[in-house]
Amino acid sequence: MKSKLPLIILLVAIFLFYSPLLFLNFIQDDFFCLLISKTNNLKDFFVFFTPEHSFITSHYTFYRPLTTQFYFGVMQKIFGLQPFFFHFASLLVHLLNVFLVYKLAKLFFPKAGRLLPLLSAFIYGFSQNHIVAIGWASNMQELGVTTFILLSTIFYRKNFIFYSLIFFILALLSKETAITLPLLLFFINPKPKKLIPFGLILAYYLFVHFIKFRFTETENYQLIVNFQALNTLKWYIWWGIGLPEMFMDYIGPRFSIVPNLWRFFFKESVAIFSLFGLLSLTLITSAITKIKKFSFFFLAFYLIFLLPIIFFPQNKYPYHQTTALAGFSIFLACFLASSKKYLIVSFVLFFGLLQIFSRNLTLQTNPMIQRSKLVTQNLDIFRKQYPTLPENSIIYIKNDPNYPKINDIWGGTAKQLSIAVSREDSFKLYYGDSVRVFFEGKDPTPKNFSVEFTATIQK
């Protein structure tokens, strides 16, 4: 028990670090996922795994039945529509992933003692990249696919091919980014016989997902293969080290900084840039050490799981590298574990402080946080005022005339609420499929409506 105490303390500290996210509301895609996951009987849970249900019945762009329809269906049956339990489950899965990163590092570096695995778990667990994955319930897809990929990798390394294959299948049922896992397994053991079943399952999956049911490109999911990928990779690395997501809006090419960053976030920016510089210097100094065997395997791990996402520059967000960060964390720990003690202590201090500052700034500025407040301020109040509505009700959501309009893109309060509640999805979830909702500034004004409600935005 004494040998496990540092890991237990680390897991508790990570839980406390992310605990503010437990009290967020459902937002955006959460309502869509909840809506398409409603069940009437046990048979519905099996139907979720048919591709037709995702692509045709649910009009869902992706095939992610395990971490979407099945997960949301089970959670609804057990906990109802209480967001706390969804976020609590997300945080528990994150802690499981931290533990698996620890076990993976220990498996590949059995002679390194506890320091390297603990550093790997520390870097992965406290990375502020996970804020949106934990605080946005529908991102269980990211957390779940990471769990199954790590388990598949661990079992493959141990030569338990059958169990590795099972977890690979579960990963594919969680999110399509798992398609690159066989490439990683090839670097562990390139024997063709072991990889044949993985290849066959992957071929069938690709046929179903991308040929039989063609992947539909949207504005955010446009495949662009050019040098933009290098800029995207740069941001994923910066986010991996600790820069907050919102800095992307203020830092241009060649690290040119938009003046408004200093104007609105001067104290936070000074602290974050200073810690980022000190941390980078510590990592560069630590890199001048003896290279451990398998160190660059984990750099390959990082890049392999970035492959499915770096060619979508319009859809780059820190939480998309939830899986890749496992490799990134172990790669950094490989250098640090062989460094002098003062460098390790300096890294832990600088990295920890940087994640705290970045987390706090993200909690102030991230749209997920603001939209969670919008849902609480509006949808929750609406439900208290109207516990039930007759079938075929028409709801008209108006702008708050006292709220200043910033610009046409931002729109009024009704438009902002429509984004936060996934338009009609949230109302259909609570009042049934027959309800219709119109948002001022987004939809034409209905001639007749059953309910009128003014959307508000409070500070």
N, C-alpha and C positions, 0 to 999 in steps of 0.2 A: 504493500500500500504506500509506503514511504517513497518508493521510486516513481509512483504515479502522481504524487502530490503536485509537482510543478505543472504537469499537464492539466490536472483538475483545476488548479488555481487559474491557469491561463483560460480555460473554457468558461469559468465563472466570470472572469474579467471581460471576456468577449461578450458574454450574455449581457452584462451591465452596460457595456459600451453601446450596444444596439437597442437596449430596452426602450428608449423613447419611441422607437418605431412601432412598438406593440399597440399604441393607442391611436394610430392613424385609421382613417376610414377607407372604405372601398372607393376606387376611382376608375374611370375610363374602362379599359379592357376587362376589369374585374366583373363589371355588370354583364358584359357580353359572355364571359366564361361561365358565370353563374346561370345565365339565361339558357345557354345551350346544354347545360349539365343537369337540368331538372329531370327527375326520374319519377316514374309511377310504379315500377316493379323491378325485380331483380334482372329481368331480361334486358332492360334498358342499359344496364352497365356493360353487358356483352355487346350490345349494338354500338356502343361508343367506339369500339375498336375496329369497326368496319370503315374503310376509307370513304365509303359513300356517305356516312353520317357526317364526317368532317367537311368534305368538299361539296356535297350536294344538299343534304338536309340542313346543316348548320351554316352553310355559305362561309365556311372558314377557309382562309387561305392556306393553312398549314395542317399537317397530320401530326398532332401531338396528344393523342387520346389519354395517355397514362397520367400526364401532369396537368391536363386541362379538364376534359369532360369527366374522366374517372375520379380524379382527385377532388374537383369541385363538387361532383355529385356525392361522394362519400362525406365530405366535410359538411355539406348542406344537410344531409340526413342526420348527422350526429350533432352538429352545433348550430344548425339553422343559419341565419344570415347575420352572424356576429363576427365582424372583422377582426376582433382581438384574437380569436382562436386561429384564424388563417395566418395572421402575422406571427403568432406564437409557434405554429407549425413550421413556418418558413425559417424562423430563428433556430429552431431545434435541428432542422435539416442542415442549416449552415454550420452549426456546431458539429454535426456528424461529419460534414465535409472537412472541417478543420482536423478532426480526429483521423480521417482517412489520409489527409496530406501528411500528418505525423507518421502514420503507419507506412505510407509509400516511401517517405524519405528514409525511415528506419530499415525498410526492406532492401533498398538499393545501396545503402551505406551502413551495413551491419557493424562495421568496426569503428564508426565515427562517434559512438557513444550517444548520449541523449541530447547533446547541444545542437547538433545539426537538425534533427527532427523537431526539436522545440523551436528553434529559430524559424524553420519552415512554417510550422503551425502558427507562430506569432505573426509572421509577415502576412500569411494568407488570412488569418482570422481577423486581424485588425484593419486590413485594407479597406479604406472608405469606398472602394468600388462596389461593395456589397450593399450599400445603403438602399438603393432602389430595388435590388433583388429581394431584400427582406421586407421593405416597407410597402411594396406593391404586390398584392397577393397573386396576381396572374403571372408574376415572374417566378413562381414555383417551377416553371419550365426550365429556367436557368439552373436553379438549385438542384432540381431532380436529375437532370441530365448529367450534371457534374458528379453527383453521388454514384450513378451507375457507371460512368466512365472510369472513375477512380477504382471502383470495385472490380470492374472488368480488367483494368490494368494490373491491379494487385494479384488477382487470381491467375492471370496469364504469366506474370513473372514467377509465380509459384508453380507453374506448369499444370494448373487445374483448368484445362482448356474448356471443359464442358461448362463449368460455372462462369468462366470468362465470357463464353458465348451467350449464356443466358442474360448476363448483365449488359452485354452489347445490344441484345434485342430490346431490353427494357430501356436502354439509352435512346435507341432509335424511336421507340414509342413515346419518348419524352420530348425530344427536339431533334431537328434535322442536323444540327452541328455535330452530332455523333458520327456522321459519315466518314470523318477523317480518322476515327479511332484505329481501324486496321493498319493505316500507315504508321501510326505510333507503335503498334504491336510488332510490326515488321522490324523496327529498330531494336526491339527487345530480343526477338528470336525470329529470324527471317525464313525459317523452314516452311516451304510451301504447303506441306501436308497439314500443318497446324492452322494455316491461314485460309485454307480452301473453304471451310464452312462459313467463315466470316465474309469471304468474298461472295459466296452464293447468296447469303442473306442480304448483303449490301446491294447486290445487283437487282434482286427482287424489289427491295425497298425503293431504289432509284427509279425503277420502271413504274411502280405504282405512283410514287409521289411526283415525278417530273415528266412522265410520258403518258401513262393512262389518264391521270388527272393532272393536267398541265399546271405548273406553277404560274400563278398570275402576278406579273410585276405591278406594283403600286408605286405611288410617288416616292415613298421611303425605301421601297425594296426594288431598286433598279441596279442591276449588275453592271458595274463600270470597271473594266479592266484597263487601267492605265497607271500613270505615275501618281495619281491621287492616292493610291494604296499606301505609298510611302508616308504621305502626310497623315493618313489614318493610323498607320502603324506607330508613328511618332506620338500621336495623342494617346494611344493605348498604353504605350510605355510610360509616358508622363503621368497618366492616371494611375498606372500600376505602382509608380513610386510614391504618388500621394497628392498630385495636384487635383483640386476639385473640378468637377465637370463643368461648372459655369465659366471657368477661365477660358474655355474654348471660344466663348463669345467676345473675349477681350484681348486675345493674343493672336496676332496675325503672322504672316510669313516672317522668317528670320527673327522670331521672338519680339516683334514690334508690339507694343502694348497700347491699347486704346486708352486715352486719358481718363475716360469715365470709370475705369477700374480703380484708379487712385482716388477719384472724386467720391465714389460711393463706398468703396471698401478699402480705404487706405491702411488702417491698422491691421486688418486681416491679411491684406496682400503683402505687407512688409514682413509679417510673421511667417507666412506661408513660403514666400520666395526665399527668405533667409534660411529656413529649415530645409527647403528643397535643395539649396546650394550646399549647405553643410552635409546633408545626406548624400548628395551626389559625390562630394569630395571624399566622404568616408568610404563609399562603394568603390571609387576609383583606387583609393589607397589599398583597400582590402583585396582588390583584384590582383595585386602584385604578390600572389601567393602560389603555392604548389597547387596545380589543377588536379582535382579529384577525378577518378574514373567515373563516368556517367554524368559529369557536370553538364556537358554540352548536350547530353540526351534530354535534359530537362529544359534547355533552351529550345531544342527541337520540339519538345512537348508544347511549349508556349506558342511557337510559331505555327505548328500544325493545327492547333485549335483556334488560331486567329484566321486561318485560311478561309473558312466559310463566311467571315464577317468583314474582312478588310476591303473587299471589293464592293461594299455597299456604303459609300461615303456619306450618303444622305441619312444613314441610319446608324451612326456610330455613337454609342453610349457606353459608359464604363461597365455597366452590368452585363454587357454582352461578352465580356472576357472572364466571366465567373469560372469557367472551366480552365481556360488558358492560364489564369493566375496561379493555379496549383503548380504548374511547371515553372513559372516565373519566380514564385516564392522559394521553391527548392533550389533553383539555379542560384539565386542571390545567397541563400543560406550556405551553399557549397563553398563560396569564397569567404564568407564571414567566419564560418566555423574554424577555418585554418588561420585566421588572423590573430593579431595580438589582442589581449584582453581589453585594452583601452579602446580599440576600434569597435569591438563587439558591443561594449557598453555605450559608446558614442552612437552607434547605429540604432540600438534599441531606444535610446533616449530621443534622438532626432526623429526617428520613424514614428514612434508613439505620439510625440507632440504634433508632428505634421498631420497624422491621421485625425487627431482631436480637433485641430484648427479647421481642417478641410471638412470634417463631419459637421462641425458647428455651422460653418458657412453654407454647406449644402442644406442643412435643416432650415436655414433662413431663406434660401433662394430657389431651391429646386421646385419646379412646377408641380411635382408629385405632392409635395407638402402643402403648397397653396391650394391645389385642387381638392385635397383631402379636407381642408378647412371649408372650402366652398360646399362640398357635399354635406358636411355637418351643419353648416349655416342655412342651407336651403332644403335639400332633399329630406333630411331628418325632420325638419320643422314641417315641411309639407305633409309628411306621413303622419305626424301627430295631429295636424289639422284635418286631414282626410284619411282616417284609418282604412276606409273602404270607399270604392267608387263603383257606380253601376257599369255594366258592360257598355262598350262603344263610347265611353266618355272621351271628350276632347278637352285637352288641357292647353292653355295658352300661357306661356312664360314670358313676362314682360321685362323690359329693361328698367333698372332703377334710375329715375330721372335726376336724382341727386348725385349720381356717380359720374365723374368726368370721363368723357370718351377720350382715350389716349390716341388711338389711330384706327383706321379701318380694319387692319389686320387683327388687332386686339379685340375690337368691337366693344359692345356693351356688356352689361352683366349677364344678360340672357345667353349671349354667345359663349361667354366663358363657362357658364354653368352647363351648357350643352356639351362642351368638351369634357368637363369633369364627370358628368353622369352618363357619358356614352349615348347622348341623344335619347331616343325612346327606350333603349335597352333597360335602363334602371327602372323606369315606370312600368314597363311590361313585366319586369321581374316581380314587382310588388302588387300590381293591379290586374295583371292578365294581358294576354296578347291582343285583345280587342282595343285597348286604350291607344289613343293617338295624341301626340304631343307636338306643339308648334312653338318655336323659339323666335322671339322678335329679333330681327336682324339676320336670321339664318333661314327662316321659312316665311312664306306668305301668311298674312294675318287671316285666321279662319273667320268665316262669316258667323258661325255659331259655335260657341264653346261652353263646356259644362263648368269649367273651373278656370279662374284667372289667378295667377300668382306672380308676384314681383320678385325677381332674383336680386339678391343683395351680395355685396362684397364688403366684409368688415375686416379691419386691420387686426 
